[in-house]
Each structure stands twice: as structure tokens, then as C-alpha cells.
Amino acid sequence: MTVLRRLDHVAITVRDTAEALGYFRDRLGLEVAHAEELASPQVRVTYLDAGNAYIQLLEPLDPDADLARWLEDNGEGIHHICFGVDDVLAAAERLSLDGATPTAGSGRGRVSAFVPGPPVHGVRIECTEFHRDEDVDRTPGWLQ
């Protein structure tokens, strides 16, 4: 049985959130559901409602941070995919290839953690808290 409950978001690293919103919000018509600036890592995070999941825009705010270096090396584009799970740290550890201990973080007020180790098939995986009432019961699953 899988520990995954649902796709939560697909994260896209961008150089400029305002510019990216010109496409994802203004052109595609996706509404901003949540936006915040995290202190550690220093990043601007914007979640756009895509019906049954989010598009997350990630803008590094510290030019010396890992995300900024990743952006310089890889350019803008998909950074990771995130799944909602019941127990974030246990799921991230179980999904790691070597059972390594994950480090807890946060986003949208929820505990989250990246699966330790290198990306598998070029995809980094993150786990975040699953809340059935918010993620299923109050989510129509389509866009108006």
C-alpha cells in the first residue's frame, strides 16, 4: 500500500514571481491561493489553484542559496513534485532509497520534507501534510 494520499503540487523554479504570474495567473487564469516568503530557505513561494492540485512558483531570494544555484545550473522549470501524506517524516524516510532521515520544513502552514537522497529519474519528491477536509472535502477538483 502506498503512503501517498494525493498530488499536492508541482513546483516550478522562477527568477521573478511577478513575471511568472503574468503567464500562470493572467494568461492561464489560475488564481493565487497562497503566497509567502520563507526565512529559511529564503524563498518566495506562490501557490496557484489548478483544481485538484497546486502549481507552486519558487523564487530564490538569496543569491547564494542552493535553490539559486540550482536555478542558475538548470534554468527555470520544474523543480519537484509534492504529495500529501499522513505522516510527513515517516513517508519521506520510507520513500528514500537508503532510509535516510529527512529534515522537516514547512509551506502553507504545513509540515513538509523532501525525500532524502538524489532525485530519482531526475525528479525530486517532497511530502506535505494531507488534510482530508481541506484537500478533498472542500476542493471541487476542477476550475470554475
PEKASUL-V923643 format. One record per backbone hydrogen bond with DSSP energy under -1.0 kcal/mol. NH is the residue of the N-H (numbers start at 0). CO is the residue of the C=O. If there is no record, write none. Layout:
BEGIN
NH:CO
NH:CO
END
This chain:
BEGIN
4:83
5:83
7:81
8:81
9:53
10:79
11:55
12:76
13:57
19:15
20:16
21:17
22:19
23:19
24:20
25:20
27:22
29:23
32:46
33:46
35:44
37:42
42:37
42:40
43:58
44:35
45:56
46:33
47:54
48:30
49:52
51:49
53:7
54:47
55:9
56:45
57:11
58:43
60:41
64:61
68:64
69:65
70:66
71:67
72:68
73:69
74:70
76:12
78:10
80:123
81:8
82:125
83:5
84:127
90:86
91:87
92:88
93:89
94:90
104:111
106:109
109:106
111:104
112:126
114:124
119:122
122:119
125:80
126:112
127:82
128:110
129:84
134:130
135:131
136:131
137:132
138:135
END
